[in-house]
Amino acid sequence: MKRNRGQAALEFLMTYSWALIMVLILIAAIYYFGVTKPKDLLPNRCLFSPEIECLSYSLSSADNAFRLKLKNNAGDMITVTAINLNNEGSTSLACTKPSNPTNWVHGGSQDLVFTNCNLGSTGFNPGKTAKLFINLSFYPFKGGPSYVRNVQGEIITKVS
């Protein structure tokens, strides 16, 4: 059987168009099931320096609060001079800060609650993953206010 060139070209285009349609369907399925959002696939974690240990944390959209429980492992009683909560987005996370812990004994824990946070405007909706940064400045009791140390913590958690 003899084919003319037009029929061969048409069969060639049809074969590759089916392959192209299958690739487009695959890309649409990947996007639909959220594989393109790796930030939402990250596990919850809380990392600090060895001096301050993260015991527990939660980010609640119900009361617009971020709760953090930290333990003093600095080896001495400490006084916190500043606590700042930041996010990685372009819209700043504005919260009411808790009072700075003073005379925080070694091995003791503190509950820090950041209230009135603008979670909705920063894109932290329920079920989404949030990445937060805590900057904490403190000085040891024996050293005094002249020996301020700064530690930074990173928290990745799902908004409840």
N, C-alpha and C positions, 0 to 999 in steps of 0.2 A: 504494500500500500504506500502510496506516495502522498506525503503531506505537503501542503504549501507552507511558505514561511510565516504567513499570518496566523495560521492555526498553531504552529509551534510556539510563536511568541505569546499568543493568548494562553496556551497551556502553561507556559513558563510563569507568566504573571499571575495566573490563578493559583498555582502551587505556592508561590511566595506570598501572595496576599493571605492565604489561609494561615501560613506560618506567622505572618505579621499580626493577624487578628488574635491568634493564640497567645502571642507575647503580650499584646495589649490587655487581654483578659487576665493574664497572670499578674501583670503590674497593678491592675485595678484591684485584684484580690489581695495582694500584699498590702496595698495602701488601706483597703477597707478594714482589714484585720489588725491594723496598728503596728505592723512590723517596722514601719518607717519612723516610729517614735521610740527610739531606744531609751530615752530618759524615763519613760513610763515602765520600762522593764527592769530598772535598777532595783536592787534589794534595799531595804531600809538599813541605814547605818548611822553611827554617830562617832566621829573621830575627834579627839582632843590630844593635847600633849600629855605626857605621863604625869605631869603635876596635877592636872584636873581630869578626873575620870567621869565619863558620861554614863549615868546609870539608867535613865529612862527619859523619854521624850514623846510628845504628841502635838499635832497641829490640828485644831478643831475649827471647822467652819461654822458649827452650830453656835458657838459663843465667841468666834473670832479671836481665839487665844492660842498661844504657843506655850506649852509647859515643858520645862526642862529640869531634870534632877541631876545635880553634879556632886561629886565627892572630892574632897580636898586630899590629894596625895603629895602635897608639897613638902612634907616632913616637918612642918611647923604650923602654928596658927597663922592665918593670913587675914588681911583686910582687903576687900575688893574696892577699887577706886572707880572703875568704869565697866559697864556692860553694854555692848552694842549688838544689835541684831540686824543683819543685812541679807539680801537675796541677790541672785545673779541677774535678774531681769532689769529692764530699763526703767520700770516703775518701782520706786523705792517702797519697801515694806515699812510702813509707819505704825509703830505699836507704842503703847504706854509701857515704859520700862519698870521692872521691879526695883525695889530699893536694894542698894549695894550691901551684901553681907559683910558684917564686921565681926571680928574675933571668931572667925570660922576655924574651928579646931581641926587638927590633923585627923583624918579618918572620918570626919563628920560630913553629912550630906546637906545640901540646900535645895529647896524647891524654888525655882525661878519661874514666874508666870508673867508673860508678856500679854497684855490685854488690849482690847480695842484695835486689833490689827486690821488693816484694809486688805483682807485676803482676796476678795472678789475682784478688786481693781488691779491686782497683781497677777491675776490668772490662776490663783490657787483655789480651784474648785474641788468639791468632793470627788475622790477617786483619782485625782491627778497627783503626780509626784512633784514635790517641792524640794529645792536645794537651798539651804540656809547656812549662813556663816555667823558665828558668834565670836566677837572680839572681847576678851576679858583682860583687864589690867588689875594687878594686885601687888601687894608687897608683904613680905614675911614679917611677922611680929618682931623677931630678933633684929632684922635689918632696918626696919623703919621706913618711912615714906620716901627716903632717898633712893631706895632699891626697888623700884617698880619693875615688874616683869609683865610681859604681854604674851598671852596665848591665844591662838585662834582655833576654833572648832568648826567642823563641817558636819552638817546634818542633812541626810537625804531621807525623806519620809513621805508617805502618802497622806493626803489631806482626808480627814474623816468628817 
